[in-house]
Amino acid sequence: MRARWFVAVMTVAATLASGCGGSTGDQQGGGDAPTIALFLPESKTTRYEAFDRPLFEAKVKALCAGCKVLYANADQDAAKQQQQVEAALAQGADVLVLDAVDASAVASLVNQAKQKKVPVIAYDRLISGISYEYYVSFDNVRVGEMQGQALLDALNKAGTAASGQIVMLNGAPTDPSSADYKNGAHKVLDGKVKIGREYDTPDWSPDKAQQEMEQAITALGRDNIVGVLSANDGMAGGAIAAMKRAGYTALPPITGQDAELAAVQRILTGEQYMTIYLDIRTEAEQSAELAVALGRGEKPSAPTKVNNGTADIPTFLLSPTAVTADKIKDTIVKDGFYKAADICTAGPVAQACAKVGIQ
């Protein structure tokens, strides 16, 4: 089985390698064209395949035409990701950019890279238990605070903060970012609203979030739920499906994150209250710049450090943006994250776009 995985990953890596000509950087710091391996955790969340991967690969190519990018997606399988990383190291990757499926359990993989003198960048999720070169992500506690504050503002505006209960749908327990989002939200919400049910959702799965929301509706009663704190847009979609199925005529405010296209459309039509817009372009491009620099034997300075329980990791933390319907035009559309034509497709969405001046 292990041999078959190795061959499969080698085939995928060779197929997906980008760039041409020049040295492939067989040794650490091996010239101007290193081999960079990018590992993403899953594909259920739209951002990874639609944005993170292509933006990262494009930036590497722009900085280093001869660089090779090996790419693999673990499909939320930690064992599969381990095989992918080991295969890339065996192939001679000069730099690893790793968004871990289980960030608390990959220290052994980072250690394998260390033994080969291959630097590691923790991408989006903070790897714990070992030191490494860089961490690039967003201010995750701030994300949770923004979600909590947006929900609280909506409840106060509706006059329902003290009259009902909210449901919290947190992210995967294997993702340390989930704990940060949850902590940030609790900082804002605790003592101000009653949390009727709270779930840590395996795999960030929209289907599992739908099941959790169905359980909450059954336990609390449809009319007693006044808001939903969802840690991302995919799970928000699952929660909305559960509420529609339960017969809600008017949906309570629900939060999200990632500015997925379907979520942006839901915000415009009033089904979802807000999302957290992450400038994934900056995250991916910053990581690509660091990877190319590390592959060339350079080590740029970082603006801050984050302690991962073992070491202070040089860190680039990016700022999130809370987006409601009235802010989509001046953030998501203005930045070119989506074109107006992508969002304002037809019917109610097109009408909603016209109301907020998106055209």
VEXKOLSE-747224 format. One record per residue (C-alpha): chain; x, y, z; residue in three letters. Coordinates in nm, 4 decimals, padded with zeros to 6 digits. Layout:
BEGIN
   unit          u          v          w   code
      A          X          Y          Z    ALA
...
This chain:
BEGIN
   unit          u          v          w   code
      A    00.0000    00.0000    00.0000    MET
      A    00.2792    00.2409    00.0934    ARG
      A    00.4590    00.1710   -00.2350    ALA
      A    00.1408    00.2356   -00.4347    ARG
      A    00.0876    00.5701   -00.2558    TRP
      A    00.4459    00.6683   -00.3276    PHE
      A    00.4134    00.5965   -00.6968    VAL
      A    00.0777    00.7775   -00.7140    ALA
      A    00.2071    01.0883   -00.5451    VAL
      A    00.5184    01.0938   -00.7605    MET
      A    00.2994    01.0764   -01.0714    THR
      A    00.0738    01.3582   -00.9507    VAL
      A    00.3697    01.5721   -00.8506    ALA
      A    00.5369    01.5269   -01.1866    ALA
      A    00.2148    01.6097   -01.3696    THR
      A    00.1433    01.9210   -01.1652    LEU
      A    00.4973    02.0554   -01.1591    ALA
      A    00.5050    02.4073   -01.2996    SER
      A    00.7877    02.6066   -01.4527    GLY
      A    01.0462    02.4940   -01.7019    CYS
      A    01.4180    02.5059   -01.7682    GLY
      A    01.7009    02.5799   -01.5300    GLY
      A    01.8103    02.3890   -01.2229    SER
      A    01.5471    02.2118   -01.0174    THR
      A    01.7430    02.2827   -00.7023    GLY
      A    01.8286    01.9263   -00.6041    ASP
      A    02.0012    02.0508   -00.2896    GLN
      A    01.8861    02.3022   -00.0313    GLN
      A    01.9549    02.6476   -00.1658    GLY
      A    02.0500    02.4804   -00.4946    GLY
      A    02.0654    02.7769   -00.7291    GLY
      A    01.7971    03.0081   -00.8638    ASP
      A    01.5346    02.7449   -00.9470    ALA
      A    01.4429    02.5415   -00.6391    PRO
      A    01.1679    02.2824   -00.6178    THR
      A    00.8849    02.3963   -00.3894    ILE
      A    00.6196    02.1600   -00.2525    ALA
      A    00.2755    02.2950   -00.1616    LEU
      A    00.0407    02.0822    00.0484    PHE
      A   -00.3222    02.1841    00.1074    LEU
      A   -00.5525    02.0027    00.3499    PRO
      A   -00.8862    01.9555    00.1752    GLU
      A   -01.1128    02.0552   -00.1100    SER
      A   -01.4548    02.0854    00.0577    LYS
      A   -01.3714    02.4466    00.1357    THR
      A   -01.3796    02.6253   -00.1995    THR
      A   -01.0830    02.8542   -00.1371    ARG
      A   -00.8041    02.5959   -00.1553    TYR
      A   -00.8409    02.4790   -00.5150    GLU
      A   -01.0040    02.7971   -00.6490    ALA
      A   -00.7661    03.0509   -00.4930    PHE
      A   -00.4787    02.9333   -00.2711    ASP
      A   -00.3255    02.6894   -00.5150    ARG
      A   -00.3457    02.8907   -00.8408    PRO
      A   -00.2400    03.2156   -00.6706    LEU
      A    00.0584    03.0475   -00.5057    PHE
      A    00.1676    02.8773   -00.8268    GLU
      A    00.1302    03.1956   -01.0321    ALA
      A    00.3428    03.3971   -00.7884    LYS
      A    00.6169    03.1353   -00.7831    VAL
      A    00.6235    03.1351   -01.1634    LYS
      A    00.6377    03.5158   -01.1720    ALA
      A    00.9306    03.5222   -00.9313    LEU
      A    01.1148    03.2202   -01.0681    CYS
      A    01.0360    03.0988   -01.4166    ALA
      A    01.2470    02.7876   -01.3731    GLY
      A    01.1113    02.6882   -01.0335    CYS
      A    00.9162    02.3671   -01.0020    LYS
      A    00.6027    02.3425   -00.7847    VAL
      A    00.4951    02.0021   -00.6567    LEU
      A    00.1336    02.0119   -00.5424    TYR
      A   -00.0842    01.7748   -00.3414    ALA
      A   -00.4240    01.7984   -00.1676    ASN
      A   -00.4824    01.5595    00.1232    ALA
      A   -00.8640    01.5489    00.1034    ASP
      A   -00.8796    01.5869    00.4841    GLN
      A   -00.6786    01.2648    00.5307    ASP
      A   -00.3793    01.3052    00.7639    ALA
      A   -00.2266    00.9717    00.6612    ALA
      A   -00.2535    01.0668    00.2954    LYS
      A   -00.0838    01.3991    00.3640    GLN
      A    00.2010    01.2219    00.5413    GLN
      A    00.2586    01.0069    00.2347    GLN
      A    00.2467    01.3135    00.0102    GLN
      A    00.5049    01.5009    00.2179    VAL
      A    00.7374    01.2015    00.2419    GLU
      A    00.7115    01.1498   -00.1335    ALA
      A    00.8003    01.5145   -00.2033    ALA
      A    01.1005    01.4939    00.0281    LEU
      A    01.2126    01.1766   -00.1480    ALA
      A    01.1817    01.3551   -00.4818    GLN
      A    01.4139    01.6299   -00.3607    GLY
      A    01.1866    01.9213   -00.2689    ALA
      A    01.3894    02.2196   -00.1449    ASP
      A    01.1080    02.3911    00.0485    VAL
      A    00.7812    02.2662    00.2015    LEU
      A    00.4742    02.4893    00.2313    VAL
      A    00.2411    02.2906    00.4524    LEU
      A   -00.1234    02.3541    00.5413    ASP
      A   -00.1631    02.0602    00.7768    ALA
      A   -00.4729    01.8427    00.8024    VAL
      A   -00.3857    01.7879    01.1688    ASP
      A   -00.1487    02.0641    01.2718    ALA
      A   -00.0836    01.9080    01.6133    SER
      A    00.0380    01.5808    01.4609    ALA
      A    00.2814    01.6779    01.1850    VAL
      A    00.5891    01.7594    01.3945    ALA
      A    00.7434    01.4310    01.2789    SER
      A    00.7061    01.5406    00.9153    LEU
      A    00.8693    01.8751    00.9898    VAL
      A    01.1476    01.6851    01.1644    ASN
      A    01.2007    01.4722    00.8534    GLN
      A    01.2374    01.7937    00.6539    ALA
      A    01.4830    01.9315    00.9120    LYS
      A    01.6979    01.6221    00.8814    GLN
      A    01.7224    01.6875    00.5086    LYS
      A    01.7845    02.0599    00.5701    LYS
      A    01.4572    02.1443    00.3941    VAL
      A    01.2900    02.4575    00.5383    PRO
      A    00.9181    02.4557    00.6211    VAL
      A    00.6517    02.7253    00.6008    ILE
      A    00.3339    02.6585    00.8011    ALA
      A    00.0599    02.7885    00.5746    TYR
      A   -00.2688    02.9123    00.7250    ASP
      A   -00.2533    02.6696    01.0216    ARG
      A    00.0029    02.6927    01.3011    LEU
      A    00.2011    02.3696    01.3345    ILE
      A    00.2841    02.2899    01.6971    SER
      A    00.5498    02.0870    01.8756    GLY
      A    00.8572    02.1850    01.6731    ILE
      A    01.0395    02.4880    01.5360    SER
      A    01.0455    02.5793    01.1671    TYR
      A    01.1126    02.8777    00.9435    GLU
      A    00.7851    03.0713    00.8987    TYR
      A    00.4129    03.0849    00.9704    TYR
      A    00.1838    03.2773    00.7333    VAL
      A   -00.1820    03.3212    00.8226    SER
      A   -00.4514    03.5611    00.9344    PHE
      A   -00.5141    03.6958    01.2826    ASP
      A   -00.7457    03.4095    01.3711    ASN
      A   -00.8572    03.5327    01.7133    VAL
      A   -00.9536    03.8590    01.5463    ARG
      A   -01.1595    03.6616    01.2924    VAL
      A   -01.3608    03.5080    01.5756    GLY
      A   -01.4031    03.8438    01.7445    GLU
      A   -01.5347    03.9942    01.4217    MET
      A   -01.7808    03.7111    01.3736    GLN
      A   -01.9015    03.7373    01.7313    GLY
      A   -01.9360    04.1142    01.7145    GLN
      A   -02.1233    04.1032    01.3851    ALA
      A   -02.3685    03.8496    01.5238    LEU
      A   -02.4135    04.0470    01.8466    LEU
      A   -02.4735    04.3678    01.6504    ASP
      A   -02.7387    04.1949    01.4394    ALA
      A   -02.9121    04.0527    01.7471    LEU
      A   -02.9084    04.3881    01.9253    ASN
      A   -03.0489    04.5565    01.6163    LYS
      A   -03.3292    04.3018    01.6021    ALA
      A   -03.3849    04.3225    01.9778    GLY
      A   -03.3392    03.9475    02.0200    THR
      A   -03.0059    03.9239    02.2064    ALA
      A   -03.1756    03.8614    02.5398    ALA
      A   -03.4843    03.6766    02.4188    SER
      A   -03.3456    03.3561    02.2710    GLY
      A   -03.0431    03.1331    02.2216    GLN
      A   -02.7701    03.1023    01.9618    ILE
      A   -02.6026    02.7979    01.8090    VAL
      A   -02.2253    02.7894    01.7604    MET
      A   -02.0836    02.5804    01.4765    LEU
      A   -01.7066    02.5791    01.5244    ASN
      A   -01.4520    02.4329    01.2840    GLY
      A   -01.2578    02.1084    01.2859    ALA
      A   -01.0974    02.0178    01.6195    PRO
      A   -00.7801    01.9114    01.4340    THR
      A   -00.7337    02.2660    01.2992    ASP
      A   -00.5725    02.4972    01.5587    PRO
      A   -00.7237    02.7953    01.3795    SER
      A   -01.0654    02.6663    01.4871    SER
      A   -00.9736    02.7103    01.8528    ALA
      A   -00.8634    03.0669    01.7812    ASP
      A   -01.1885    03.1493    01.6006    TYR
      A   -01.3875    02.9984    01.8859    LYS
      A   -01.1902    03.1832    02.1533    ASN
      A   -01.2335    03.5132    01.9714    GLY
      A   -01.6083    03.4630    01.9361    ALA
      A   -01.6480    03.3680    02.3009    HIS
      A   -01.4600    03.6827    02.4053    LYS
      A   -01.7385    03.8866    02.2488    VAL
      A   -02.0446    03.6705    02.3113    LEU
      A   -01.9975    03.5257    02.6593    ASP
      A   -02.2260    03.6947    02.9107    GLY
      A   -02.4163    03.8792    02.6377    LYS
      A   -02.6095    03.5983    02.4721    VAL
      A   -02.7171    03.2499    02.5742    LYS
      A   -02.5384    02.9757    02.3819    ILE
      A   -02.7935    02.6969    02.3509    GLY
      A   -02.5785    02.4469    02.1633    ARG
      A   -02.2142    02.4453    02.0528    GLU
      A   -02.0412    02.1983    01.8216    TYR
      A   -01.6870    02.1369    01.6966    ASP
      A   -01.7516    02.0236    01.3402    THR
      A   -01.5268    01.7447    01.2043    PRO
      A   -01.3559    01.8212    00.8744    ASP
      A   -01.5301    02.1608    00.8464    TRP
      A   -01.8007    01.9545    00.6765    SER
      A   -02.1143    02.1392    00.5557    PRO
      A   -02.3076    01.8107    00.5752    ASP
      A   -02.2066    01.7572    00.9373    LYS
      A   -02.2890    02.1200    01.0168    ALA
      A   -02.6354    02.0619    00.8707    GLN
      A   -02.6789    01.7594    01.0968    GLN
      A   -02.5606    01.9584    01.3994    GLU
      A   -02.8033    02.2385    01.3207    MET
      A   -03.0872    01.9892    01.2860    GLU
      A   -02.9975    01.8506    01.6297    GLN
      A   -02.9930    02.2020    01.7772    ALA
      A   -03.3344    02.2864    01.6299    ILE
      A   -03.4787    01.9663    01.7729    THR
      A   -03.3249    02.0294    02.1166    ALA
      A   -03.3920    02.4022    02.1503    LEU
      A   -03.7025    02.4549    01.9421    GLY
      A   -03.7200    02.6447    01.6162    ARG
      A   -03.8566    02.9672    01.7635    ASP
      A   -03.5937    02.9846    02.0389    ASN
      A   -03.2899    03.0108    01.8071    ILE
      A   -03.2173    03.3770    01.7329    VAL
      A   -02.8745    03.3490    01.5681    GLY
      A   -02.6011    03.1151    01.4443    VAL
      A   -02.2263    03.1636    01.4817    LEU
      A   -02.0830    02.9598    01.1947    SER
      A   -01.7049    02.9574    01.1647    ALA
      A   -01.7074    02.9433    00.7841    ASN
      A   -01.9318    02.9803    00.4809    ASP
      A   -01.9558    02.6139    00.3919    GLY
      A   -02.0954    02.5266    00.7337    MET
      A   -02.3232    02.8302    00.7170    ALA
      A   -02.4689    02.6806    00.4000    GLY
      A   -02.5306    02.3553    00.5848    GLY
      A   -02.6991    02.5366    00.8730    ALA
      A   -02.9186    02.7353    00.6351    ILE
      A   -03.0259    02.4120    00.4612    ALA
      A   -03.1236    02.2684    00.8004    ALA
      A   -03.3251    02.5765    00.8920    MET
      A   -03.5071    02.5810    00.5591    LYS
      A   -03.5863    02.2141    00.6010    ARG
      A   -03.7221    02.2896    00.9485    ALA
      A   -03.9646    02.5415    00.8018    GLY
      A   -03.8092    02.8756    00.8922    TYR
      A   -03.9890    03.1516    00.7032    THR
      A   -03.7317    03.4118    00.8119    ALA
      A   -03.3752    03.3039    00.8840    LEU
      A   -03.1935    03.4369    01.1914    PRO
      A   -02.8574    03.6104    01.1353    PRO
      A   -02.5744    03.3690    01.0579    ILE
      A   -02.2037    03.4369    01.0221    THR
      A   -01.9403    03.2879    00.7918    GLY
      A   -01.5853    03.3114    00.6640    GLN
      A   -01.3932    03.2815    00.3350    ASP
      A   -01.6237    03.4900    00.1132    ALA
      A   -01.7251    03.1892   -00.0928    GLU
      A   -01.9254    03.2902   -00.4006    LEU
      A   -02.2426    03.1150   -00.2837    ALA
      A   -02.2109    03.2883    00.0541    ALA
      A   -02.1664    03.6311   -00.1037    VAL
      A   -02.4848    03.5692   -00.3009    GLN
      A   -02.6650    03.4529    00.0140    ARG
      A   -02.5566    03.7692    00.1947    ILE
      A   -02.6963    03.9839   -00.0852    LEU
      A   -03.0311    03.8044   -00.0794    THR
      A   -03.0500    03.8090    00.3009    GLY
      A   -03.0074    03.4401    00.3811    GLU
      A   -02.6643    03.4885    00.5437    GLN
      A   -02.5750    03.7942    00.7479    TYR
      A   -02.2004    03.8299    00.6923    MET
      A   -01.8713    03.6652    00.6024    THR
      A   -01.5085    03.7239    00.6876    ILE
      A   -01.3184    03.8241    00.3760    TYR
      A   -00.9630    03.6957    00.3825    LEU
      A   -00.7156    03.8390    00.1377    ASP
      A   -00.6040    03.4951    00.0226    ILE
      A   -00.4061    03.6516   -00.2612    ARG
      A   -00.1747    03.8242   -00.0150    THR
      A   -00.1428    03.5088    00.1968    GLU
      A   -00.0601    03.2888   -00.1009    ALA
      A    00.1765    03.5390   -00.2604    GLU
      A    00.3578    03.6135    00.0660    GLN
      A    00.4117    03.2411    00.1150    SER
      A    00.5339    03.2005   -00.2417    ALA
      A    00.7832    03.4849   -00.1967    GLU
      A    00.9165    03.3272    00.1218    LEU
      A    00.9375    02.9833   -00.0406    ALA
      A    01.1386    03.1115   -00.3357    VAL
      A    01.3683    03.3073   -00.1037    ALA
      A    01.4249    03.0050    00.1205    LEU
      A    01.4925    02.7879   -00.1823    GLY
      A    01.7632    03.0331   -00.2880    ARG
      A    01.9243    03.0211    00.0545    GLY
      A    01.7820    03.3520    00.1769    GLU
      A    01.5817    03.4113    00.4956    LYS
      A    01.3792    03.7356    00.4981    PRO
      A    01.2899    03.8931    00.8311    SER
      A    00.9331    03.8582    00.9607    ALA
      A    00.7350    04.1381    01.1288    PRO
      A    00.6361    03.9331    01.4359    THR
      A    00.6608    03.5952    01.6063    LYS
      A    00.3989    03.3509    01.7320    VAL
      A    00.4740    03.0890    01.9963    ASN
      A    00.3522    02.7431    01.8955    ASN
      A    00.4112    02.5883    02.2373    GLY
      A    00.7681    02.4929    02.1556    THR
      A    00.9285    02.7846    01.9742    ALA
      A    00.8712    03.1427    01.8625    ASP
      A    00.7948    03.1135    01.4920    ILE
      A    00.8720    03.4099    01.2602    PRO
      A    00.5256    03.5091    01.1451    THR
      A    00.3338    03.7106    00.8883    PHE
      A   -00.0186    03.7763    01.0218    LEU
      A   -00.2687    03.9323    00.7818    LEU
      A   -00.5797    04.1306    00.8732    SER
      A   -00.9306    03.9920    00.8104    PRO
      A   -01.2271    04.2060    00.7000    THR
      A   -01.5889    04.1664    00.8126    ALA
      A   -01.8244    04.1985    00.5153    VAL
      A   -02.2002    04.2523    00.5177    THR
      A   -02.4129    04.3211    00.2105    ALA
      A   -02.3322    04.6925    00.2055    ASP
      A   -01.9560    04.6263    00.2006    LYS
      A   -01.9292    04.3692   -00.0771    ILE
      A   -01.8828    04.6289   -00.3509    LYS
      A   -01.5917    04.8082   -00.1823    ASP
      A   -01.4076    04.4943   -00.0712    THR
      A   -01.4687    04.1706   -00.2580    ILE
      A   -01.5609    04.3304   -00.5916    VAL
      A   -01.3138    04.6183   -00.5689    LYS
      A   -01.0253    04.3791   -00.5013    ASP
      A   -01.1229    04.1617   -00.7971    GLY
      A   -01.1833    03.8583   -00.5759    PHE
      A   -01.4990    03.8094   -00.7807    TYR
      A   -01.6286    04.0058   -01.0764    LYS
      A   -01.9743    04.1606   -01.0545    ALA
      A   -02.0829    03.9304   -01.3377    ALA
      A   -01.9825    03.6264   -01.1301    ASP
      A   -02.1937    03.7394   -00.8362    ILE
      A   -02.4951    03.9038   -00.9995    CYS
      A   -02.6083    03.6108   -01.2079    THR
      A   -02.9879    03.6394   -01.2330    ALA
      A   -03.3160    03.6808   -01.0503    GLY
      A   -03.3069    03.7764   -00.6810    PRO
      A   -02.9264    03.8008   -00.6733    VAL
      A   -02.9176    04.0420   -00.9657    ALA
      A   -03.1893    04.2526   -00.8039    GLN
      A   -02.9995    04.2536   -00.4748    ALA
      A   -02.6808    04.3595   -00.6552    CYS
      A   -02.8624    04.6544   -00.8081    ALA
      A   -02.9784    04.7687   -00.4632    LYS
      A   -02.6210    04.7952   -00.3340    VAL
      A   -02.4746    04.9333   -00.6572    GLY
      A   -02.2891    04.6256   -00.7815    ILE
      A   -02.2980    04.6115   -01.1593    GLN
